[in-house]
Amino acid sequence: MKQKSSKPPIPSFSDLRASPMLMLGFGFGSGLAKKMPGTVGTLLGLLLFIPVVMWSEWAAWLVLLVGTLFGSMICGRASEQLGVHDHGGIVWDEFVGIWLVVMFLPEQNLIFWVLAFILFRLFDIWKPWPIRWIDQHVDGGFGIMLDDILAALYAIAVVWLYYIWVV
């Protein structure tokens, strides 16, 4: 792995191939994006999940459940391997966050998928209370996952308010 002065180590794609936890944690390589890895990871997570949710709601719930249950382990182990808590390239939490928003959309269509993406990224970046506090005070893989799950809940609430008041 390459490491520059005080910046967190950036694994190579070869490092990801050698470690299943890094491969999953870095969202199949999407977390290696030089700019906005969280946004790139969220976009890939959305694009991978849409066909699943359109094919079978049960399969989508299963993917979300398994992704969430194993997410703390995936994020925690990837973080440990890099020696950095919540490395910016770890995007499994973004995968699970966007999947959660998509599962609670009032309708499965392009408009709501775009709205889900924008709102989830907004809350994940902005981190309104208590998301920022959790991000700063809850350690390990659970902490990495929890702030994105809360960002997803904020996004879901706004989507539904939009649906109730506007649509």
C-alpha positions as CSV (number, residue, x, y, z in Angstrom):
1,M,0.0,0.0,0.0
2,K,1.2,3.5,-0.8
3,Q,1.3,5.9,2.1
4,K,2.0,9.6,2.0
5,S,3.1,11.6,5.1
6,S,0.1,12.1,7.3
7,K,-2.5,11.0,4.8
8,P,-4.3,7.7,5.3
9,P,-2.9,4.8,3.3
10,I,-4.4,4.3,-0.1
11,P,-4.6,0.6,-1.1
12,S,-4.1,-0.4,-4.7
13,F,-6.6,-2.5,-6.6
14,S,-4.1,-5.4,-6.1
15,D,-4.4,-4.9,-2.4
16,L,-8.2,-5.2,-2.7
17,R,-8.0,-8.4,-4.8
18,A,-5.8,-9.9,-2.1
19,S,-8.2,-9.1,0.7
20,P,-11.9,-9.8,0.5
21,M,-12.6,-7.4,3.4
22,L,-10.9,-4.6,1.6
23,M,-12.6,-5.5,-1.7
24,L,-16.0,-5.3,-0.1
25,G,-15.1,-2.4,2.2
26,F,-13.9,-0.4,-0.8
27,G,-17.1,-1.2,-2.7
28,F,-15.5,-3.4,-5.4
29,G,-13.0,-0.7,-6.1
30,S,-15.3,2.3,-6.2
31,G,-13.8,3.6,-2.9
32,L,-10.5,4.0,-4.8
33,A,-11.9,7.0,-6.7
34,K,-9.4,9.9,-6.3
35,K,-12.2,12.4,-5.8
36,M,-15.5,11.9,-3.9
37,P,-15.1,8.1,-3.1
38,G,-18.3,8.2,-1.0
39,T,-20.3,9.6,-3.9
40,V,-18.8,7.2,-6.3
41,G,-19.5,4.3,-3.9
42,T,-23.1,5.5,-3.4
43,L,-23.6,5.6,-7.1
44,L,-22.2,2.1,-7.7
45,G,-24.3,0.8,-4.7
46,L,-27.4,2.3,-6.3
47,L,-26.7,1.0,-9.8
48,L,-26.0,-2.5,-8.4
49,F,-29.2,-2.5,-6.3
50,I,-31.8,-1.2,-8.7
51,P,-31.9,-4.4,-10.8
52,V,-32.2,-6.4,-7.6
53,V,-35.1,-4.4,-6.3
54,M,-36.8,-4.4,-9.7
55,W,-36.4,-8.2,-10.0
56,S,-37.5,-9.2,-6.5
57,E,-38.4,-7.2,-3.4
58,W,-37.6,-10.3,-1.3
59,A,-34.2,-10.6,-2.8
60,A,-33.6,-6.9,-2.2
61,W,-34.6,-7.2,1.4
62,L,-32.3,-10.2,1.7
63,V,-29.3,-8.2,0.2
64,L,-30.0,-5.3,2.5
65,L,-30.3,-7.5,5.6
66,V,-27.1,-9.5,4.8
67,G,-25.3,-6.3,3.8
68,T,-26.3,-4.6,7.1
69,L,-25.5,-7.6,9.3
70,F,-22.1,-8.1,7.8
71,G,-21.4,-4.4,7.2
72,S,-20.0,-3.7,10.7
73,M,-17.5,-6.6,10.2
74,I,-16.6,-5.6,6.7
75,C,-16.1,-1.9,7.6
76,G,-14.3,-2.7,10.9
77,R,-11.9,-5.2,9.4
78,A,-11.1,-3.0,6.4
79,S,-10.5,-0.1,8.8
80,E,-8.2,-2.3,10.9
81,Q,-6.2,-3.5,7.9
82,L,-5.6,0.1,7.0
83,G,-5.0,1.3,10.5
84,V,-7.5,4.2,10.0
85,H,-10.9,4.6,11.5
86,D,-13.5,5.3,8.8
87,H,-11.1,5.7,5.9
88,G,-12.7,7.8,3.2
89,G,-12.4,4.9,0.7
90,I,-14.4,2.5,2.8
91,V,-17.8,2.8,1.1
92,W,-19.7,-0.4,2.1
93,D,-21.6,1.8,4.6
94,E,-22.7,4.0,1.6
95,F,-23.8,0.9,-0.2
96,V,-26.0,-0.1,2.7
97,G,-27.2,3.5,3.3
98,I,-28.4,3.9,-0.3
99,W,-30.0,0.4,-0.3
100,L,-32.0,1.3,2.8
101,V,-33.3,4.5,1.2
102,V,-34.2,2.7,-2.0
103,M,-36.2,0.0,0.0
104,F,-38.3,2.7,1.6
105,L,-39.1,4.8,-1.5
106,P,-42.8,5.3,-2.2
107,E,-42.2,4.4,-5.8
108,Q,-39.4,2.6,-7.7
109,N,-38.6,5.0,-10.6
110,L,-35.9,7.2,-11.9
111,I,-37.1,10.4,-10.1
112,F,-37.2,8.7,-6.7
113,W,-33.8,7.0,-7.3
114,V,-32.2,10.3,-8.2
115,L,-33.9,12.0,-5.2
116,A,-32.7,9.1,-2.9
117,F,-29.1,9.5,-4.2
118,I,-29.1,13.3,-3.7
119,L,-30.7,13.3,-0.3
120,F,-28.6,10.4,1.1
121,R,-25.4,12.1,-0.1
122,L,-26.5,15.4,1.3
123,F,-27.2,14.0,4.8
124,D,-24.1,11.8,4.7
125,I,-21.9,14.8,3.9
126,W,-23.7,17.4,6.0
127,K,-24.1,15.1,9.0
128,P,-26.8,16.9,11.0
129,W,-27.2,16.1,14.7
130,P,-26.8,13.4,15.9
131,I,-25.0,11.9,12.9
132,R,-21.9,14.0,13.3
133,W,-21.7,13.2,17.0
134,I,-22.0,9.5,16.3
135,D,-19.4,9.7,13.5
136,Q,-17.0,11.3,16.0
137,H,-17.7,9.2,19.1
138,V,-18.8,5.6,18.0
139,D,-15.8,3.5,17.1
140,G,-15.3,0.4,15.0
141,G,-17.3,-1.0,12.2
142,F,-20.6,-0.3,14.0
143,G,-19.8,3.4,14.2
144,I,-18.8,3.5,10.5
145,M,-22.1,1.9,9.6
146,L,-24.3,3.8,12.1
147,D,-23.8,7.3,10.8
148,D,-24.8,6.2,7.2
149,I,-27.8,4.4,8.5
150,L,-29.0,7.5,10.2
151,A,-28.2,9.6,7.1
152,A,-30.4,7.1,5.2
153,L,-33.3,7.6,7.7
154,Y,-33.1,11.4,7.3
155,A,-33.2,10.9,3.5
156,I,-36.2,8.5,3.8
157,A,-38.1,11.1,6.0
158,V,-37.5,13.9,3.4
159,V,-38.5,11.7,0.5
160,W,-41.7,10.8,2.2
161,L,-42.4,14.4,3.2
162,Y,-41.9,15.3,-0.5
163,Y,-44.2,12.5,-1.6
164,I,-47.0,13.4,0.9
165,W,-46.8,17.2,0.3
166,V,-45.9,17.5,-3.4
167,V,-46.7,14.4,-5.3
